[in-house]
Amino acid sequence: MRMLQLSAVVPELKYSTNELMEAFPCRIPQGVRQNILNLGVSQRHLIDVVHSSSQPEEILDGNALVNLCIEACEQSLESANLSADDIGYFIAAYDASPFLCPGLSSLLARKLGFKPYIKHVNIQGMACAAFPTALELARDHLATYPYDHVLLCVSGANSYWFSNQVQRMKEVMEIRKIGLLRDKGRREVELRKWIATMEFFLFGDGVASIIVGNEGNGPTVNKILNITNLRTEDYLAGYARLVALNEPFKFGFHSHLSRDLPKLGVEYTAIAFEKLLGKKAEKKMDAIRKWAVHTGSRRILDNMAEHYGIPSEKLEESYEVLTNHGNLAGASLPFILEKTISEGKFSKGDLISMLDFGWGFSASACMLEF
């Protein structure tokens, strides 16, 4: 299976980290400001941003996300000189969307010009690890229908979740002060607010579209290795969940980021990567021209670079996507690959190592070969 076309688009609204800190609903202490700067994100594009509403209930508008997905998919189809009739399978991978049901593929299928009987599927809830799974589904389809093309739409529209968390926040405490609180209930509340603040500043919005097929020009997608939950409760290191409120029709949102995430990212990808390389690992490592590593945060990228001994020039695109777009969840890797492939010159036999990991807790390793 070959990756024939990659397109990446972002919303028009762009905010620097300093602009967002000034727009934040409450004063941000100096220690928290430093935590935000340490994430490694200088700017990001957002569908939505912090806003105050006097309404007791607000129905989120999904049109901005749908339109962004349409733009990305149409761009990749046009660049590949294909039409909707050339696509045999449509895969939409996402997490944050105003619609819990129906899924995003249902909202997009007819607007993209597909016939009513197009085969389509949604991948929801895989978070940052969604892209390799989408590739595997595409590969399985192409094994049965070898002359088809598959269109993947991978979105990270994270502001739907994380902007809403910080609305009307009255205060946020420095993490060291939170640890000194004796009241357990108060400590948990303040930690949730600190985590919500970090998520708001870490994540950005963007959509990537990928076309794959068995014939054509583009890197070959080699074997993909996945690993999930080495320990049965590792999934609790990061999650987003609904909580019931004591009012009719009301639900809340609860998310969590563990301090163990950087360590888990290295541990999980190391196992997947070792199994992926198999024999002659050293020779394969030498042929890797570029590394595409999920943009968890600057600390996570630093840890991955140190563990694998990756020279800075082989990982620069991952850092650039984090700096300019933030963590894009499942869309992070396609954004990195689009930048890497469009700007680089590759020779036959060159490899791109792709490492992905995230909530689940899951990780994947894959090699693209030219």
TATA-V520843 format. One record per run of one state. SS is the DSSP state (H for helix, E for strand, - for the rest). FROM is the first residue (numbers start at 1). TO is the last residue. If there is no record, write none. Layout:
ss:SS from:FROM to:TO
ss:SS from:FROM to:TO
This chain:
ss:- from:1 to:1
ss:E from:2 to:9
ss:- from:10 to:13
ss:E from:14 to:16
ss:H from:17 to:23
ss:- from:24 to:29
ss:H from:30 to:38
ss:- from:39 to:42
ss:E from:43 to:45
ss:- from:46 to:62
ss:H from:63 to:79
ss:- from:80 to:83
ss:H from:84 to:86
ss:E from:87 to:94
ss:- from:95 to:103
ss:H from:104 to:109
ss:- from:110 to:118
ss:E from:119 to:124
ss:- from:125 to:126
ss:H from:127 to:144
ss:- from:145 to:148
ss:E from:149 to:157
ss:- from:158 to:158
ss:H from:159 to:165
ss:- from:166 to:174
ss:H from:175 to:180
ss:- from:181 to:183
ss:H from:184 to:202
ss:E from:203 to:203
ss:- from:204 to:204
ss:E from:205 to:213
ss:- from:214 to:219
ss:E from:220 to:228
ss:- from:229 to:233
ss:H from:234 to:237
ss:E from:238 to:244
ss:- from:245 to:250
ss:E from:251 to:257
ss:- from:258 to:260
ss:H from:261 to:277
ss:- from:278 to:280
ss:H from:281 to:286
ss:- from:287 to:287
ss:E from:288 to:293
ss:- from:294 to:297
ss:H from:298 to:308
ss:- from:309 to:311
ss:H from:312 to:325
ss:- from:326 to:326
ss:E from:327 to:327
ss:- from:328 to:330
ss:H from:331 to:343
ss:- from:344 to:350
ss:E from:351 to:358
ss:- from:359 to:361
ss:E from:362 to:369
ss:- from:370 to:370
